[in-house]
Amino acid sequence: MIKTLLSRDFRHTALNQLWRLFSGPALLILIPLYLTAQAQGYWYTFISLAALAIFADMGFSTLLLQFSAHEFAHLHFTDDQKLSGDPKHLDRIAALWKFGLKWSVAMGLLSFPIILFVGLTLLGQQESTVSWKIPWALYTIASVFVFINSILLSFIEGCNSVGEIQKIRFAISFILVVSTMLLLVSGAQLYALAYSLLISALSGTLILLYRYRPLLRQLYALGQISTHAWGKEIFPLLWRYAISWVSGYFIFQIFTPVAFHYYGAQEAGRIGLSIALFSAIFGIANIWMTIIIPKINILVAHKNYRLLDQIFKKHLLSALITYILGIITLFAIVTLWKENLPFAERIVTPISLMIIASAWLLQIIVNGYALYMRAFKREPLVLPSFLSGLYIALTTWLSALYLPVDYLFLGFLSSYVWGMPWVIMIFKKQKRALR
């Protein structure tokens, strides 16, 4: 049964990621063609600044997925797409839904005005002829809908619905990419980024409401009478997730805003485009881990540790192999067809590419270990994540002050020199303790 579910979930997740495999490079080609080097800098700085939404999420979406998976382990879907099973767990999952919805709306309304202000302040520091203020405001508004959608999708995905949610994510991604392409080609400039995100986010909301209408009605009705107080279970764990997630911003997203401030919009554009390339490869490789998140949570709930370890090891190895093949392909393309690539002059130098590639390879392992331990409702990587975030933020700032832009990612890579042995030690210790 588990093997059949994994096969189905893999197909839908792989379809989603394969779409990104083709759509991502298409966008990466169009951006240098239809944006100036300076506008490209604003484009990727928009994306990095919007990632400040991590301060609104703080790991809550992952927590929600894990908790819903643990409750769904005692439930099942009926033919009319409603939940059935143990009344106790029906009450708990309905209360969890209500709690998650309230949290996402409250944090969205609180956090995104702050993100809007931060963006206006940073982006306004550079003198430019690029029209960016209205697109930035629209992009921030769209990000609110993206954030709320992500919370709701995570909850349903935890109900052993990886494949179905991946279908919805594919539809959202398809709408986003196609609308971005059309708007870019039509000369919309930065408005292409803002309008396409708004269109795709609203479409995602409508798809979600239509596809899961019976379930949402049931959860709403049960939520009115549910009695379980999830705050007592979630908040003690959330602060640990929050530290890890907020640290993640400084680990993965700090580079483009720093480059924008110290090197200008053009260098920020090169760095942003390069990070986008590796993020795409990482995302494709990581589908092997994404598809097993609900499964490993359910296996933990049933204490089936032997099957848990088998699935985890197999999928982590597959993720590593996929990433390495992706990196080899990227460097082959950049080396052999550099003169014919429209984006060749819009990415960082080979030495920077090597630094980023090495760091993301090690992140595959760290990410896998973190997913495994979180299945036990634990977050033991709080301190390593926090110190890594501080270390990378500090070393990136010092690199920007005193070194050429080629070495901006040295802090990112060197953080794994002392971080990886620590993470491996924690993983082995937690694995023994959690059994």
N, C-alpha and C positions, 0 to 999 in steps of 0.2 A: 504493500500500500504506500509506504513512505517513498519507495523507489519510483512508483508511478507518479506520485505527486511532484517529486523532484524533477522528473522528466518533463511533466507538463509545465511546471513553473519555469524550468530552464528554457523551454521553447519560447514562452512569452517574454521572459526577461532577455533572452538572447536576441529576439526580434527587435525589442526596444533598443538594445545596445548596438545591434547591427545597423539600425536606422541612424543612430548617432555616429556610427563609424563612417557612413556615407554623407550624412547631412553636416556633420562637424567640419570635415575638410572643405565641403562646398562653401560653408559660411566663412571659413578661414581664407578661402580664395577670394570671395566677394568683398570682404571687409577692406583689404588693401586696394582693391580695384575701384571701389565706390566711396571710400573715405580717404581724406588726406591723412598724412602721418600724424598730424596734431589731433584730428578728430578721432583717429584710432586710439590715441592715448586717453581721450575723454571716455570713449566707449568702454574700455577695459577698467578704467578707474570707476566708472559707474557701477560695473559689476562687482568690483572689490568692495566698494563702499556699501552696496546693497547687501553684501554678505555680513554686514554688521547685524543683520537680522538674527544672527547666531546669539546675540545678546537677548533677543526676545524668546528664542527657542530654548537655549541653554540645555539642550539634550532632552527636552521634554518629549519631542516626537519619538525618539528612540525608546524612552521609558514607556510611553503609551503603547507602542508596538509590543514591547516585551510583556507588559502587564496584561494587555488584551489577549496575547498568545497564551499566557498562563491560565486565564479564565476560560478561553475558548477550548482548552484541552479537555474541559468537562462538558462541552456543548457541541452542537452541530447545526448545520443549515438544513432547513426543510426544503421541500420542492418549491415553495412559494417565496424562497429567499428570506425566511425569518429564522431567528435563533430558537433552538429548542434544547431542553436538557434539564440539568439540576436547577431547581428554582433559586437556590442560594447563589449560584454562579450567574444566573440570569440577572438577579438583583445587583450583583457586584459589577457585572459588565455594563449594565445600563447606567449605574452610578458613575462608572469610569468614563463612559461616553459624555455624560453631562458635565463632569468635571473637566474633561479635555476641551470641550467646546467653549466653556466659560473662560478657561485659561487662555486659549488661543485668541479669542476676541479681545480680552482685557490686555494681554501683552502686545497684541498688534496695535491697538489704539494708543498704548502708552509709548511704545518703542519707536515707531516709525516717524513721528514728528521730530524726535531727537535725531534720527538718521538723516532726515531731510535737512535739518539745520547743520549737522556736521558736514554733509556734502556741499552745501552752499558755501560754507566757510572755507573748506579745503580747495574746492574747484575754483573759487573766486580769487585765489592767490596768484594764479597765472594769467598774464595778459594774453588774450586770444580773440580772434575774430570768429571763433566757432560759437554757434548759437546752442547753448547748453542748459540754460536755467529752466525753461519750460519742460524740455525732455527729462531733466533730472527730477522735477516735481512729479511728472506723470509716471516715471519709472518707479519712484518711491511708492506712489499710490498703488500701482500694480503689484508691487512687492508685498503689500498687505494681504491681498487676495492669494498670492502664491504661498505665503506663510500659513494662512488658515487652511488652505487646501492640503498642504503638506501634513498638518496635524491630523486632519480627518482621514487622509489616505493612509497614514501610518497606523491609525487605529484599526481600520478595516483590513489592512495587510496583515496585521497580527492575528486576525481571525482565519488563519490558514488560507489567505486569499492572495498570495503573491502573484499568481498568474493573472487573475482578474484585475488587480491593481496595476500590474505592468501594462495591461491593455490600455487602461485609462492614461497612464503616464505616456504611453506611446502616442495616443491621440493628442494629448496636450503638447508633446514635443513636436509632433508633425505640424500642428497648427502654428506653433511658435516659429519653427524653422521656415516654413513656407511663407508665412506672413512677413518674416524678417527679410527673406530673399526678395520678395516682391517689392517691399518698401525700400530696400536698399537700391535695387535696380531703378526704381522710380525717382531716386534722388532725395529720399526723405532724410538722409543723414542720421543724426542721433535720434530723431523721431522714430526711425525704424526700430530701434531698440526698445523705446518706451511703448509705442503702440502695439508692437507684436507681443510684448509681455502682458499687456493689459488684455488684449484679445484672447490670448491662450489661457490666462488665469481665469477669466470669466467663463470661457468655454469649459474649462476643467470643472468649475463649480457646477455648471448646468449638467454636465455629463454625470458627475458624482450624484447629484440629487435625483436624476432620472434613473440611473442604473441601480441605485440602492434605495429606492423609494420605500419598499416594504420594510426593509431593515431599519431605516431612519425613523419611519413612523413608529415602529415597535419600540425602538430605543427611547424615542421621545415620550411615548406613553408610559413605559416602565420607569423612565427617569423621574416622572412626576411623583412616583410613590416609592422610589428606591430609598434605602436608609443607610447604605454603607458610606462611611466618610473616608474617602481616598486620601485626603490630605495627610492623615496620620501615617500612611504607608509611603506616599510618594515624596513628600517634602524632605524627610531625612536623607533620602537617596538623591533627590534632585540637586541639592547643593554640590554634591560630588560631581554629578554630571555637568552642572553649570560651570564648574572650574575647568573641567576637561574641554567642554565645548568652547568656552570663551578663550581658553588658551589656544584652541584650534584656529581661531581667527589669526592670532599672531604667528602661528606656525605656518599657515598656508596662504593667508590673504594679505599680509602686511606689505608685501613687496611692491605691488603696483602703486598704492598711495604714497609710499616712501619715495619710489622712483619719480612719481609725478611731482612731488615737492622738491626733491634735490636735483633731479636731472632734467625735468621738463616733460611735457606731454608726449613728445616723440619717443623718448626712451621708455616711458611708461607704457606706450603702445606696444613696443617690442617685447617688453617683459610680460605684459598681459597676454599677448598672442602666444608667446612661448609657454606660459603656464597653462593656457587653454589647450595647447597640444598635448601636454603631459597629463592634464586632468582627463582628457578624452581617453587616452590610452589606459590610465589607471581605472577609469570608470568601466571600460570594456573588460579589463582583467578582473575587476572586482565583482562582476556579475556572478562569478562562482561563489562568492561569499554572500552576496545580497539575497540570493534565492533560498539560502538555508537558514536565514535568521528566524523566521517563525518556527521552522522545523526543530532547530536546536533548542529553542525555548520549550517547545512541547515535549521533546525528549528529556529535557531536564525535569519538567513537571512530572513525567512518568518514571524518572530515575533510570532511564535506559542509557547508561553511560558508555557501554561498549559500542552501540550503534552511533552514539553521539561522536565519539572519537574517530570512528571510521569515516563518517561523513565529513567531519571537520578537516582531517588530514588530507583526504582526497581533494577537497575543494580548495584548500590553501595552496597545495602544490599546483593545481590547475591554474590558479590565479597568478602564481609566480611565473609559470611557463608562458602563459598568455601575455603577461606584461613584458617579459624579455623578448618575445617574438615581435611585439609591437614596437619596442625601442629599436630593435635591429632594422625593422622596416622603415621607421622614421629616419634613422641616420643614413640608410641606403638611399632613400629618396632625396634627402637634403644634399648628400654627397654627389650622387650621380646626375641629378637633374636641377642642380642649384641655379643654373643660368636660365632655365625655362620656367622656374616657379615664380609666380607673381608675388608671393609672400616671403621670398628668400631674404630680401633686404629688410623685412619688417619683423624678423625674429632675432634673438640674441645670438652671440657668437658660439662656435662649436664648444669652446671650453665651458661656457655657461650652460649649454645644453647637456653636457656630460655631468656637470655638478647636479643639475635638477633631476636628471634621469636616475642617478645613483641614489639620491635621497628618496625619490618616490618608490624605488624598488624596495628599500628597507621599510617604507611605510606600509607596503602590502602586508608584511609580516606583523607589524605593530597593530594594524587594523584588524587582522585576523584574530590575534590574541585577545584584543579588546572585545570583539564580538563574542568570543567564547566565554569570557569571564562575565560579561553582562547578561548572558543567558541565565546565570545564577542570581540575577538581581544584585550584582556587585559592581562597584566601580573602583577597583584598587589602583588605577593608574592616575589618580588625582594629582598626587605630588609630582610624578614624572612629567605629566602634561603641563602642570603649572610652571615648573622650572624650565621646561623646554620653551614654553611661550615667552617667558621672561628672557631667557637666553637668546632666542632667535630675534626677538624685538630689539634687544640691546645690540647684538652683533650686526644686525642688518642696519641699524642706525649708524653704528661706527663705520661699517663698510661704506655706507653712502657718504659719510663725512670725509673719509681718508683714502678710499680705494676707488679704482675705476669701476664702472658699472658692471664689467665682466665678473666681478667677485662679490656681487650683491648677495648671492645665494650661499656663500661660504658658511655662514652661521647655520643655515638650514641643514646643510650636509653634516657639518661637524657636530651638531646636536645629537646625531645618531651614534657618534663615536662613544660617548659616555651614556647615552640613553638606551641603546639597544641591549647591552648586557643587563642593565637594571630591569628592563621590561621582561626579558627572558627569565630572570631570576624570580620576579614577582609572579609570572605566569606559572612556572613550575611549582612554586610554593602554594599558590591559590588552588591549582589543580589538585594537589594532594589534600588540601584542607577542605575542599568543597565536596569531596566524595563521602 
